[in-house]
């Protein structure tokens, strides 16, 4: 049995589906009740309370560990999840980390994630670490403005990074969970090309078959909008990356191709599959 945390999100949902289609028993873990594929067991649990995962992890062979806000919840110690996994007999853990542990290692979030990577490496378990860059699905931030006004509003319109399709992350995660050859692997996951917000808007317009106007926000306007849904520190950090990506953040990684034997999906593919969100 394979346990998938964050199972109802942009990565966890296709990963759960892929594992189920591969004929594996899957336990999908999320913070709230949600629909899961037929044959998949669903458990509501809070990763900020690792002791509550004991019955979920008991007897599992592998764990996909995705931490979002759970990494920084008050009193949370995500390393305890790895300890609970080992105690429950889990043999393999695949951790969703971030490219930022390499490209911007001094940030508070990346320091915590790098420490968790180190705990996993020293756990005695089989492991793999996935380090994606920016997600194509972040374009869903624009869904409401596209639906209502046919506008994409974003800062740094002509500065791009090689964003990755969450479906590619999910496929790489499935391979790492199922195939022994990826044990000890640390994979940097990007899309196939650097793409700017302006070109993303064009791709959304092409998927819709109707024009979408691009409106460039100032950094201050973008920060104010982002701070409504995330800590101001994280908003500033994200804007630093989007506005001045480093050479390492602009690099197109070969790792999706290396794991899956095919090129990563372009943003236009993601836009076409998710066009309903923008209609």
C-alpha positions as CSV (number, residue, x, y, z in Angstrom):
1,X,0.0,0.0,0.0
2,X,1.2,3.5,-0.9
3,X,0.2,6.6,1.2
4,X,-0.1,9.9,-0.7
5,X,-0.3,13.1,1.3
6,X,-1.8,16.2,-0.3
7,X,-3.8,13.7,-2.3
8,X,-6.5,16.1,-3.5
9,X,-4.1,18.8,-4.8
10,X,-2.6,19.6,-8.2
11,X,0.1,16.9,-7.8
12,X,-1.6,14.5,-5.4
13,X,-4.7,14.0,-7.5
14,X,-3.0,12.8,-10.7
15,X,-0.4,10.8,-8.6
16,X,-3.2,9.0,-6.8
17,X,-4.9,8.3,-10.1
18,X,-1.7,7.0,-11.7
19,X,-0.9,4.7,-8.8
20,X,-4.5,3.3,-8.8
21,X,-4.3,2.7,-12.5
22,X,-1.0,0.8,-12.0
23,X,-2.9,-1.6,-9.8
24,X,-1.5,-0.4,-6.5
25,X,-3.4,0.0,-3.2
26,X,-3.5,3.6,-2.3
27,X,-4.4,5.6,0.8
28,X,-5.1,9.2,-0.1
29,X,-4.5,11.7,2.8
30,X,-5.9,15.2,2.9
31,X,-6.9,17.8,5.5
32,X,-10.5,17.8,4.3
33,X,-13.0,15.2,2.9
34,X,-12.8,14.9,-0.8
35,X,-13.6,12.6,-3.7
36,X,-10.9,10.1,-4.7
37,X,-10.7,7.5,-7.5
38,X,-12.6,4.3,-7.2
39,X,-10.8,1.7,-5.0
40,X,-8.7,4.4,-3.2
41,X,-9.0,4.7,0.5
42,X,-9.3,8.2,1.8
43,X,-8.3,9.5,5.2
44,X,-8.6,12.9,6.7
45,X,-5.5,13.9,8.7
46,X,-3.4,16.9,9.7
47,X,0.3,16.5,8.9
48,X,1.0,19.1,11.5
49,X,0.2,16.3,14.0
50,X,2.4,13.4,12.9
51,X,1.2,11.0,15.7
52,X,-2.2,11.0,14.1
53,X,-0.7,9.3,11.0
54,X,0.3,6.1,12.9
55,X,-2.8,4.1,11.8
56,X,-2.4,5.5,8.2
57,X,1.2,4.5,7.9
58,X,1.1,1.1,9.6
59,X,1.7,-1.5,7.0
60,X,2.4,0.9,4.2
61,X,5.3,0.2,1.8
62,X,5.8,3.7,0.5
63,X,4.9,7.3,1.3
64,X,4.7,10.4,-0.9
65,X,5.3,13.3,1.4
66,X,4.0,16.7,0.3
67,X,4.1,19.5,2.9
68,X,2.7,23.0,2.2
69,X,1.6,25.0,5.2
70,X,2.2,22.0,7.4
71,X,5.9,22.6,7.2
72,X,5.5,25.8,9.2
73,X,2.4,25.2,11.3
74,X,2.8,26.3,14.9
75,X,4.6,23.5,16.8
76,X,4.9,21.3,13.8
77,X,7.9,19.0,13.4
78,X,7.7,17.4,9.9
79,X,10.7,15.2,10.7
80,X,8.4,13.3,13.0
81,X,6.4,12.1,10.0
82,X,9.5,10.4,8.7
83,X,10.0,8.8,12.1
84,X,6.4,7.6,12.1
85,X,6.9,6.2,8.6
86,X,9.9,4.2,9.7
87,X,8.2,3.0,12.8
88,X,5.2,1.9,10.8
89,X,7.3,-0.2,8.4
90,X,7.4,2.1,5.4
91,X,10.3,1.2,3.2
92,X,10.4,4.2,0.8
93,X,9.7,7.9,1.1
94,X,9.5,10.3,-1.9
95,X,9.7,13.9,-0.6
96,X,8.4,16.9,-2.6
97,X,11.0,19.6,-1.9
98,X,11.7,22.8,-3.9
99,X,14.3,24.0,-6.3
100,X,14.8,26.9,-4.0
101,X,16.9,24.7,-1.5
102,X,19.6,24.9,-4.2
103,X,18.9,28.3,-5.9
104,X,18.1,30.4,-2.8
105,X,19.1,28.3,0.2
106,X,19.1,31.1,2.8
107,X,15.3,31.6,2.9
108,X,13.4,30.4,6.0
109,X,11.2,28.0,4.0
110,X,14.2,26.5,2.1
111,X,16.2,26.1,5.3
112,X,13.4,24.1,6.8
113,X,12.9,22.0,3.7
114,X,16.7,21.3,3.3
115,X,16.7,20.2,7.0
116,X,13.9,17.8,6.2
117,X,15.8,16.4,3.2
118,X,18.7,15.8,5.5
119,X,16.5,13.9,8.0
120,X,15.2,11.7,5.2
121,X,18.7,11.0,3.9
122,X,19.8,9.9,7.4
123,X,16.6,7.9,8.1
124,X,17.8,4.5,6.9
125,X,14.8,4.4,4.5
126,X,14.9,4.3,0.7
127,X,14.3,7.8,-0.5
128,X,14.0,10.1,-3.5
129,X,13.7,13.9,-3.5
130,X,11.8,16.0,-6.0
131,X,12.8,19.7,-6.4
132,X,10.3,21.4,-8.8
133,X,10.5,25.0,-9.8
134,X,7.4,27.2,-10.3
135,X,4.2,25.4,-11.1
136,X,2.1,25.9,-14.3
137,X,-1.0,25.7,-12.1
138,X,-0.1,29.0,-10.4
139,X,-1.8,30.5,-13.5
140,X,-5.1,29.5,-11.8
141,X,-4.5,32.8,-9.8
142,X,-5.7,34.5,-13.0
143,X,-8.8,32.3,-13.5
144,X,-11.3,34.8,-12.0
145,X,-10.0,37.8,-13.9
146,X,-9.9,35.9,-17.2
147,X,-13.4,34.6,-16.7
148,X,-14.9,37.9,-15.8
149,X,-12.8,40.5,-17.7
150,X,-10.5,38.4,-20.1
151,X,-7.5,39.9,-18.4
152,X,-4.3,38.4,-17.0
153,X,-2.8,40.8,-14.4
154,X,0.8,40.0,-13.3
155,X,4.1,41.6,-12.6
156,X,7.3,41.2,-14.7
157,X,5.4,40.5,-17.9
158,X,8.5,39.8,-19.9
159,X,10.6,37.9,-17.3
160,X,10.1,34.2,-17.5
161,X,11.1,30.9,-15.7
162,X,10.7,27.3,-16.9
163,X,7.5,26.5,-15.0
164,X,6.6,22.8,-14.7
165,X,3.3,21.0,-15.2
166,X,2.1,19.4,-11.9
167,X,1.1,16.4,-14.0
168,X,4.8,15.8,-14.8
169,X,5.7,16.1,-11.1
170,X,3.1,13.5,-10.4
171,X,4.4,11.1,-13.0
172,X,7.9,11.5,-11.8
173,X,6.7,10.9,-8.2
174,X,4.9,7.7,-9.4
175,X,8.1,6.4,-11.0
176,X,10.1,7.1,-7.8
177,X,7.5,5.3,-5.7
178,X,7.3,2.3,-7.9
179,X,10.8,1.8,-9.4
180,X,13.9,0.8,-7.4
181,X,16.2,2.6,-9.8
182,X,15.3,6.0,-8.5
183,X,16.3,5.3,-4.9
184,X,18.7,8.0,-3.8
185,X,17.7,10.2,-6.7
186,X,17.4,14.0,-6.3
187,X,15.5,15.4,-9.3
188,X,15.2,19.1,-10.4
189,X,11.9,19.4,-12.3
190,X,11.2,22.2,-14.8
191,X,9.2,22.7,-17.9
192,X,10.7,22.5,-21.4
193,X,11.3,26.3,-21.8
194,X,11.4,29.6,-20.1
195,X,8.0,31.2,-20.5
196,X,7.0,34.7,-19.5
197,X,3.6,35.7,-18.0
198,X,2.8,37.6,-21.2
199,X,3.3,34.4,-23.2
200,X,1.3,32.4,-20.6
201,X,-1.6,34.8,-21.2
202,X,-1.3,34.1,-24.9
203,X,-1.4,30.4,-24.3
204,X,-4.6,30.8,-22.2
205,X,-6.1,32.9,-25.0
206,X,-5.3,30.2,-27.5
207,X,-6.9,27.5,-25.4
208,X,-10.0,29.6,-25.0
209,X,-10.2,30.7,-28.6
210,X,-10.7,34.3,-27.6
211,X,-8.4,37.3,-26.8
212,X,-7.0,37.8,-23.3
213,X,-5.4,41.1,-22.5
214,X,-2.2,41.2,-20.4
215,X,-2.0,43.9,-17.7
216,X,1.4,44.4,-16.1
217,X,1.2,45.0,-12.3
218,X,3.9,46.9,-10.4
219,X,5.7,45.0,-7.8
220,X,3.9,46.9,-5.1
221,X,0.5,46.1,-6.6
222,X,1.4,42.4,-6.9
223,X,2.7,42.3,-3.4
224,X,-0.5,43.7,-2.0
225,X,-2.6,41.2,-3.9
226,X,-0.4,38.2,-2.9
227,X,-0.2,39.3,0.8
228,X,-4.0,38.7,1.0
229,X,-3.4,35.0,0.7
230,X,0.1,34.4,1.9
231,X,2.6,35.8,4.5
232,X,4.2,39.1,3.3
233,X,7.6,37.5,3.6
234,X,6.7,34.7,1.2
235,X,5.1,37.2,-1.2
236,X,8.4,39.2,-1.2
237,X,10.4,36.0,-1.7
238,X,8.2,34.9,-4.6
239,X,8.5,38.3,-6.3
240,X,12.2,38.3,-6.0
241,X,12.3,35.0,-7.9
242,X,9.8,36.2,-10.5
243,X,11.4,39.5,-11.1
244,X,15.1,38.5,-11.0
245,X,15.5,34.8,-11.6
246,X,19.1,33.5,-11.1
247,X,20.8,31.5,-13.8
248,X,20.0,28.4,-11.8
249,X,16.3,29.3,-11.8
250,X,16.4,29.9,-15.6
251,X,18.0,26.5,-16.3
252,X,15.9,23.9,-18.1
253,X,16.5,20.6,-16.3
254,X,16.8,17.3,-18.1
255,X,15.4,15.4,-15.2
256,X,11.8,14.9,-16.4
257,X,13.2,13.5,-19.6
258,X,15.6,11.3,-17.7
259,X,12.9,9.8,-15.5
260,X,10.0,9.6,-17.9
261,X,11.8,9.1,-21.2
262,X,9.9,12.1,-22.8
263,X,10.2,15.9,-22.7
264,X,8.3,17.8,-20.1
265,X,4.9,19.2,-21.1
266,X,4.8,22.8,-22.3
267,X,2.6,25.4,-20.6
268,X,0.2,25.4,-23.6
269,X,-0.6,21.7,-22.9
270,X,-1.5,22.6,-19.3
271,X,-3.6,25.5,-20.4
272,X,-5.5,23.3,-22.9
273,X,-6.2,20.6,-20.3
274,X,-7.4,23.2,-17.7
275,X,-9.2,25.6,-20.0
276,X,-12.5,25.1,-18.2
277,X,-11.2,27.0,-15.2
278,X,-10.9,30.1,-17.4
279,X,-14.2,30.0,-19.2
